[in-house]
Amino acid sequence: MDIKEISEMVDNLVSDTTIPKNIRKALSEAKVRLDSNDEKSVKISAAIYLIESITEDINMPAHARTQIWAIMSALEALNERT
Protein backbone atom coordinates (compact mmCIF):
# COMPACT_ATOMS: atom_id res chain seq x y z
CA MET A 1 0.00 0.00 0.00
CA ASP A 2 1.34 3.46 -0.83
CA ILE A 3 0.75 6.94 0.58
CA LYS A 4 -1.85 7.76 -2.08
CA GLU A 5 -3.98 4.73 -1.13
CA ILE A 6 -3.71 5.53 2.57
CA SER A 7 -4.66 9.14 1.85
CA GLU A 8 -7.79 7.90 0.07
CA MET A 9 -8.70 5.74 3.08
CA VAL A 10 -8.36 8.81 5.31
CA ASP A 11 -10.53 10.78 2.86
CA ASN A 12 -13.31 8.21 3.23
CA LEU A 13 -13.30 8.65 7.00
CA VAL A 14 -13.17 12.45 6.81
CA SER A 15 -16.30 12.46 4.63
CA ASP A 16 -18.19 10.15 7.04
CA THR A 17 -20.54 12.40 9.00
CA THR A 18 -21.23 9.70 11.62
CA ILE A 19 -17.71 10.29 12.95
CA PRO A 20 -17.37 13.11 15.52
CA LYS A 21 -15.97 16.41 14.27
CA ASN A 22 -12.81 16.34 16.42
CA ILE A 23 -11.84 12.95 14.99
CA ARG A 24 -12.49 14.08 11.41
CA LYS A 25 -10.41 17.21 12.07
CA ALA A 26 -7.42 15.16 13.26
CA LEU A 27 -7.78 12.85 10.26
CA SER A 28 -7.97 15.87 7.97
CA GLU A 29 -4.75 17.25 9.45
CA ALA A 30 -3.09 13.85 8.99
CA LYS A 31 -4.15 13.84 5.34
CA VAL A 32 -2.63 17.30 4.82
CA ARG A 33 0.63 15.96 6.24
CA LEU A 34 0.52 12.89 3.99
CA ASP A 35 -0.08 15.07 0.93
CA SER A 36 2.68 17.54 1.84
CA ASN A 37 6.04 17.80 0.10
CA ASP A 38 7.96 16.75 3.21
CA GLU A 39 10.34 13.82 3.22
CA LYS A 40 8.43 10.52 3.14
CA SER A 41 9.43 9.40 6.65
CA VAL A 42 8.52 12.82 8.09
CA LYS A 43 5.07 12.74 6.43
CA ILE A 44 4.35 9.25 7.70
CA SER A 45 5.56 9.95 11.25
CA ALA A 46 3.51 13.15 11.48
CA ALA A 47 0.38 11.35 10.24
CA ILE A 48 0.91 8.49 12.71
CA TYR A 49 1.30 10.99 15.56
CA LEU A 50 -1.91 12.84 14.64
CA ILE A 51 -3.97 9.69 14.18
CA GLU A 52 -2.57 8.08 17.33
CA SER A 53 -3.91 11.01 19.35
CA ILE A 54 -7.51 10.04 18.50
CA THR A 55 -7.35 6.25 18.63
CA GLU A 56 -8.62 6.07 22.20
CA ASP A 57 -11.47 8.58 21.77
CA ILE A 58 -14.52 7.07 23.49
CA ASN A 59 -16.90 8.74 21.03
CA MET A 60 -15.45 6.98 18.02
CA PRO A 61 -17.86 4.60 16.25
CA ALA A 62 -16.66 0.98 16.04
CA HIS A 63 -16.49 0.97 12.24
CA ALA A 64 -14.25 4.05 12.28
CA ARG A 65 -11.96 2.55 14.91
CA THR A 66 -11.42 -0.52 12.72
CA GLN A 67 -10.59 1.63 9.68
CA ILE A 68 -8.27 3.85 11.70
CA TRP A 69 -6.32 0.83 12.95
CA ALA A 70 -6.02 -0.39 9.34
CA ILE A 71 -4.65 3.04 8.36
CA MET A 72 -2.22 3.01 11.28
CA SER A 73 -0.99 -0.47 10.34
CA ALA A 74 -0.45 0.59 6.73
CA LEU A 75 1.41 3.73 7.80
CA GLU A 76 3.64 1.81 10.20
CA ALA A 77 4.42 -0.78 7.51
CA LEU A 78 5.34 2.02 5.11
CA ASN A 79 7.45 3.71 7.77
CA GLU A 80 9.43 0.51 8.33
CA ARG A 81 10.25 0.32 4.62
CA THR A 82 11.68 3.87 4.49
MDTraj code that builds the backbone (N, CA, C; nanometers):
import mdtraj as md
import numpy as np

residues = "MET ASP ILE LYS GLU ILE SER GLU MET VAL ASP ASN LEU VAL SER ASP THR THR ILE PRO LYS ASN ILE ARG LYS ALA LEU SER GLU ALA LYS VAL ARG LEU ASP SER ASN ASP GLU LYS SER VAL LYS ILE SER ALA ALA ILE TYR LEU ILE GLU SER ILE THR GLU ASP ILE ASN MET PRO ALA HIS ALA ARG THR GLN ILE TRP ALA ILE MET SER ALA LEU GLU ALA LEU ASN GLU ARG THR".split()
xyz = np.array([
    [0.0852, -0.1181, 0.0000],
    [0.0000, 0.0000, 0.0000],
    [0.0899, 0.1247, 0.0000],
    [0.0528, 0.2247, -0.0775],
    [0.1345, 0.3457, -0.0827],
    [0.0621, 0.4636, -0.0162],
    [0.1304, 0.5765, -0.0098],
    [0.0753, 0.6942, 0.0582],
    [-0.0549, 0.7400, -0.0054],
    [-0.0639, 0.7319, -0.1376],
    [-0.1850, 0.7756, -0.2081],
    [-0.3062, 0.6920, -0.1644],
    [-0.2891, 0.5612, -0.1546],
    [-0.3985, 0.4733, -0.1129],
    [-0.4398, 0.5004, 0.0325],
    [-0.3417, 0.5224, 0.1170],
    [-0.3714, 0.5527, 0.2573],
    [-0.4448, 0.6861, 0.2666],
    [-0.4015, 0.7821, 0.1880],
    [-0.4656, 0.9138, 0.1852],
    [-0.6130, 0.9018, 0.1443],
    [-0.6407, 0.8132, 0.0492],
    [-0.7794, 0.7900, 0.0070],
    [-0.8614, 0.7261, 0.1188],
    [-0.8006, 0.6357, 0.1949],
    [-0.8696, 0.5745, 0.3084],
    [-0.9051, 0.6811, 0.4124],
    [-0.8123, 0.7721, 0.4362],
    [-0.8355, 0.8813, 0.5312],
    [-0.9492, 0.9705, 0.4793],
    [-0.9475, 0.9986, 0.3494],
    [-1.0535, 1.0784, 0.2862],
    [-1.1920, 1.0195, 0.3128],
    [-1.2023, 0.8880, 0.3001],
    [-1.3308, 0.8213, 0.3230],
    [-1.3813, 0.8450, 0.4651],
    [-1.2909, 0.8415, 0.5609],
    [-1.3303, 0.8649, 0.6996],
    [-1.3665, 1.0114, 0.7239],
    [-1.2909, 1.1024, 0.6628],
    [-1.3173, 1.2454, 0.6810],
    [-1.4561, 1.2818, 0.6279],
    [-1.4990, 1.2149, 0.5220],
    [-1.6298, 1.2464, 0.4634],
    [-1.7460, 1.1753, 0.5336],
    [-1.7159, 1.0883, 0.6294],
    [-1.8188, 1.0150, 0.7038],
    [-1.8730, 1.1026, 0.8174],
    [-1.9956, 1.1480, 0.8017],
    [-2.0543, 1.2403, 0.8999],
    [-2.0982, 1.1717, 1.0297],
    [-2.0893, 1.0387, 1.0365],
    [-2.1228, 0.9700, 1.1622],
    [-2.0052, 0.9738, 1.2603],
    [-1.8907, 1.0187, 1.2111],
    [-1.7713, 1.0293, 1.2946],
    [-1.7668, 1.1695, 1.3557],
    [-1.7420, 1.1797, 1.4868],
    [-1.7369, 1.3114, 1.5521],
    [-1.6389, 1.4078, 1.4851],
    [-1.6731, 1.5358, 1.4942],
    [-1.5970, 1.6414, 1.4267],
    [-1.4502, 1.6465, 1.4682],
    [-1.4212, 1.6264, 1.5969],
    [-1.2808, 1.6337, 1.6424],
    [-1.1957, 1.5223, 1.5806],
    [-1.2553, 1.4069, 1.5602],
    [-1.1836, 1.2953, 1.4994],
    [-1.1609, 1.3235, 1.3512],
    [-1.2640, 1.3731, 1.2827],
    [-1.2493, 1.4076, 1.1408],
    [-1.1459, 1.5181, 1.1212],
    [-1.1383, 1.6108, 1.2160],
    [-1.0411, 1.7207, 1.2070],
    [-0.8983, 1.6657, 1.2167],
    [-0.8755, 1.5762, 1.3109],
    [-0.7420, 1.5158, 1.3261],
    [-0.7053, 1.4343, 1.2016],
    [-0.8029, 1.3620, 1.1474],
    [-0.7778, 1.2847, 1.0259],
    [-0.7475, 1.3765, 0.9081],
    [-0.8187, 1.4882, 0.9029],
    [-0.7969, 1.5866, 0.7968],
    [-0.6555, 1.6437, 0.8044],
    [-0.6111, 1.6737, 0.9245],
    [-0.4755, 1.7249, 0.9449],
    [-0.3716, 1.6196, 0.9051],
    [-0.4001, 1.4931, 0.9364],
    [-0.3090, 1.3846, 0.8991],
    [-0.3012, 1.3727, 0.7471],
    [-0.4133, 1.3908, 0.6797],
    [-0.4150, 1.3843, 0.5336],
    [-0.3324, 1.4977, 0.4728],
    [-0.3430, 1.6163, 0.5300],
    [-0.2632, 1.7296, 0.4821],
    [-0.1149, 1.6959, 0.4940],
    [-0.0774, 1.6347, 0.6048],
    [0.0633, 1.5963, 0.6243],
    [0.1064, 1.4915, 0.5215],
    [0.0190, 1.3938, 0.4962],
    [0.0517, 1.2892, 0.3988],
    [0.0671, 1.3460, 0.2578],
    [-0.0116, 1.4477, 0.2267],
    [-0.0084, 1.5074, 0.0931],
    [0.0965, 1.6173, 0.0790],
    [0.1691, 1.6458, 0.1869],
    [0.2679, 1.7541, 0.1836],
    [0.3916, 1.7126, 0.1032],
    [0.4804, 1.8059, 0.0848],
    [0.6040, 1.7802, 0.0103],
    [0.7210, 1.7452, 0.1013],
    [0.6911, 1.7136, 0.2264],
    [0.7965, 1.6754, 0.3207],
    [0.8590, 1.5426, 0.2797],
    [0.9700, 1.5116, 0.3432],
    [1.0342, 1.3821, 0.3222],
    [0.9360, 1.2721, 0.3632],
    [0.9397, 1.1595, 0.2932],
    [0.8431, 1.0517, 0.3143],
    [0.8331, 1.0080, 0.4611],
    [0.9466, 0.9870, 0.5262],
    [0.9431, 0.9403, 0.6654],
    [0.8848, 1.0461, 0.7588],
    [0.9065, 1.1730, 0.7274],
    [0.8520, 1.2825, 0.8086],
    [0.7001, 1.2860, 0.7938],
    [0.6525, 1.2728, 0.6695],
    [0.5074, 1.2735, 0.6431],
    [0.4387, 1.1608, 0.7192],
    [0.4960, 1.0434, 0.7079],
    [0.4349, 0.9254, 0.7701],
    [0.4357, 0.9382, 0.9224],
    [0.5472, 0.9802, 0.9790],
    [0.5563, 0.9949, 1.1251],
    [0.4579, 1.0983, 1.1779],
    [0.4443, 1.2103, 1.1057],
    [0.3508, 1.3147, 1.1475],
    [0.2073, 1.2638, 1.1421],
    [0.1742, 1.1894, 1.0368],
    [0.0382, 1.1352, 1.0236],
    [0.0098, 1.0339, 1.1346],
    [0.1076, 0.9480, 1.1634],
    [0.0908, 0.8494, 1.2712],
    [0.0660, 0.9211, 1.4037],
    [0.1445, 1.0230, 1.4312],
    [0.1301, 1.0988, 1.5560],
    [-0.0101, 1.1590, 1.5675],
    [-0.0584, 1.2204, 1.4606],
    [-0.1907, 1.2837, 1.4637],
    [-0.3030, 1.1812, 1.4803],
    [-0.2920, 1.0710, 1.4100],
    [-0.3972, 0.9694, 1.4175],
    [-0.3927, 0.8972, 1.5520],
    [-0.2725, 0.8750, 1.6031],
    [-0.2573, 0.8084, 1.7328],
    [-0.3284, 0.8859, 1.8442],
    [-0.3297, 1.0175, 1.8314],
    [-0.3906, 1.1008, 1.9351],
    [-0.5421, 1.0799, 1.9467],
    [-0.6047, 1.0225, 1.8454],
    [-0.7515, 1.0044, 1.8498],
    [-0.7933, 0.8590, 1.8643],
    [-0.6978, 0.7672, 1.8642],
    [-0.7347, 0.6250, 1.8632],
    [-0.8124, 0.5808, 1.9867],
    [-0.7939, 0.6476, 2.0971],
    [-0.8620, 0.6073, 2.2201],
    [-0.9848, 0.6930, 2.2518],
    [-1.0298, 0.7724, 2.1561],
    [-1.1471, 0.8580, 2.1771],
    [-1.2702, 0.7704, 2.2001],
    [-1.3371, 0.7913, 2.3133],
    [-1.4519, 0.7066, 2.3490],
    [-1.5745, 0.7313, 2.2603],
    [-1.5757, 0.8423, 2.1896],
    [-1.6900, 0.8739, 2.1031],
    [-1.6765, 0.8180, 1.9617],
    [-1.5671, 0.7490, 1.9358],
    [-1.5448, 0.6977, 1.8018],
    [-1.6323, 0.5753, 1.7742],
    [-1.7059, 0.5771, 1.6626],
    [-1.7855, 0.4597, 1.6252],
    [-1.6940, 0.3398, 1.5975],
    [-1.7454, 0.2207, 1.6202],
    [-1.6664, 0.0984, 1.6042],
    [-1.6126, 0.0821, 1.4627],
    [-1.6945, 0.1129, 1.3622],
    [-1.6486, 0.0967, 1.2239],
    [-1.5317, 0.1904, 1.1925],
    [-1.5330, 0.3090, 1.2505],
    [-1.4248, 0.4053, 1.2283],
    [-1.2978, 0.3585, 1.2975],
    [-1.3125, 0.3034, 1.4154],
    [-1.1961, 0.2554, 1.4906],
    [-1.1231, 0.1458, 1.4104],
    [-1.1997, 0.0556, 1.3519],
    [-1.1417, -0.0521, 1.2716],
    [-1.0654, 0.0049, 1.1524],
    [-1.1246, 0.1024, 1.0842],
    [-1.0589, 0.1627, 0.9684],
    [-0.9342, 0.2409, 1.0096],
    [-0.9422, 0.3080, 1.1227],
    [-0.8266, 0.3851, 1.1704],
    [-0.7105, 0.2920, 1.2045],
    [-0.7393, 0.1782, 1.2643],
    [-0.6321, 0.0831, 1.2955],
    [-0.5717, 0.0273, 1.1673],
    [-0.6541, 0.0079, 1.0637],
    [-0.6020, -0.0390, 0.9342],
    [-0.5092, 0.0666, 0.8735],
    [-0.5482, 0.1937, 0.8858],
    [-0.4652, 0.3038, 0.8360],
    [-0.3336, 0.3095, 0.9132],
    [-0.3423, 0.2981, 1.0451],
    [-0.2220, 0.3011, 1.1284],
    [-0.1265, 0.1868, 1.0911],
    [-0.1818, 0.0677, 1.0711],
    [-0.0986, -0.0472, 1.0340],
    [-0.0286, -0.0231, 0.9013],
    [-0.1023, 0.0310, 0.8045],
    [-0.0453, 0.0589, 0.6729],
    [0.0646, 0.1643, 0.6831],
    [0.0400, 0.2681, 0.7628],
    [0.1409, 0.3731, 0.7805],
    [0.2668, 0.3191, 0.8467],
    [0.2494, 0.2363, 0.9489],
    [0.3645, 0.1810, 1.0199],
    [0.4434, 0.0861, 0.9295],
    [0.3734, 0.0103, 0.8460],
    [0.4417, -0.0781, 0.7514],
    [0.5227, 0.0045, 0.6514],
    [0.4635, 0.1125, 0.6037],
    [0.5344, 0.2019, 0.5105],
    [0.6560, 0.2650, 0.5778],
    [0.6385, 0.3052, 0.7019],
    [0.7453, 0.3712, 0.7774],
    [0.8638, 0.2759, 0.7960],
    [0.8364, 0.1483, 0.8153],
    [0.9434, 0.0506, 0.8333],
    [1.0230, 0.0304, 0.7056],
    [0.9581, 0.0519, 0.5897],
    [1.0249, 0.0317, 0.4617],
    [1.1106, 0.1522, 0.4196],
    [1.0924, 0.2686, 0.4894],
    [1.1683, 0.3866, 0.4485],
    [1.2993, 0.3967, 0.5221],
])
top = md.Topology()
chain = top.add_chain()
for i, resn in enumerate(residues, 1):
    res = top.add_residue(resn, chain, resSeq=i)
    for name in ("N", "CA", "C"):
        top.add_atom(name, md.element.get_by_symbol(name[0]), res)
traj = md.Trajectory(xyz[None], top)
